[in-house]
Amino acid sequence: TSMAIGRDTTAANIKPLEGALIDRFTAGAAIAAGELVSMSSDGYIDPADSTSAKSLVLGVAVQAAAAAGERIDVVTHGRVKCLTGATPGAVVYNSTTAGEPLETTAGNQTAAGIAVSAEILFVRPGY
């Protein structure tokens, strides 16, 4: 049986890999390591979700955590170890659960990138 895709919730496991591009942003809400994040209209980043409108995925948070107003590092392109149970070659999208990845799309999701292994996401946002 195959596991469903999920976000690795052990902060110590979340790491950018060689060649990953990292940028720093200010959090507009609490953000945990490994969460997919998006830019909000207020100029802050929040966990990406697809509940009501398209929330364009900007990347993956790669430091332990940040509270609203704190700066946080985000992989905006390239490989990051942040997933569990992903299907290699599958497109990874944001979901209706803020920050969490999905391999299926139904409406408002945008692509975060491509799973290159069960644990590694190649961040390549699809705008």
N, C-alpha and C positions, 0 to 999 in steps of 0.2 A: 504494500500500500504506500502511496506517496503522501508526504506531509503537505499541508497547505502552506503557502508562503506566509511569512510573518517577519516582524522586525525583531532583530536580536536586542533583547532588553538588558543585556549585561553591558554596562557602559565601557568596561575595560576591553571588551571585544570589538568595539566600534573603532575602526582605524582606516585612514586614507592610505592607499597603496601607492607604489611608485608611479610618478607622473600625474597624480591627481592635482587638479587646480583647487586651491583653497582661498576663499575670500572671507572677510569678517563683516558681520552685520549686527545690528541692534535688534534684540528680541522685543516683540510687542506683547508676548505672552510667554508662559513657561514652555520651554522646549527641552526635550530629553535627547540624549545621544541616539543617533540612528534614525531620528524622525525625519520624514520628508518635510521640507519647509517651502513656503511661498512668500512672495513679497506682497504686502498689503498696501492699500491706497494711502495709508498714513506714513509709508516709508519704512515701516518696521517689518520684520519677518515673523511669521506665525507657523505653527504646524499646518501643513497643507491638508485641506479637506475638500470634498466635492459634494457637499450637502445641497447647497442652493444654487451656486453659480460656479463657473469654471474658476478654479484656483490654480494658477500656473505654477508648476513645481519649479523651484529655483535650484534645489539641491538637497543634500543630506547633512544634518547637523553632526559634527564629529568631535565635540567635546562633551564632557560628562553631562552638563545641564546648564541652562541659563534661565534666570527669572526675567520678567518683563523689565526692560531698560538696560539689561546687561548685554555685553558684546558676546557673540558666539561665532565659532569657525564653522564654515559650511563648504563641503565639496560641491563645486558647481559644475565640474566636468571630470570624468575619469573614474577610476576604480576605487570603491570603498567597501570594506567588509562591514555589512550592516544587516544582512538578511538571514533567515533560516528557512529551509525547505523550498527554496526557489527552484524553478525549472530553467536550466541553462537554455539560453536563446529566447526566453519569454520576455515580452515587453512588460515592464513594471509600471503601474499607475498609482496615483493617489487614490484614496478611498473615502467613504463617508465618515470613517473614523479618523479624526485629525491625526496626521503624522504617520499613519499606517499604510503599508504597501498592499497592492492587489495585483493579480495577473489577469484579471478580467476587467472589461470596461462596460459601463452601463450609464451613459449620459454625460455627466459633467466632468469625468476624470480627464487628466492630462498625463502624458507619459513622463516618467521620471528617468527612464533609461532602460537598459537591457540587462537581465541577469546573465552573468557569464559563468556562474557556478551556483551551487545551492546557497552560498553565503555572500557572494560578491555581486554588487550592482555596478555596472558601468553607467555612471550618471551622464545622461545626455538628454536634457529636458526637451520635450516636444511642445513647442509653442504653437 
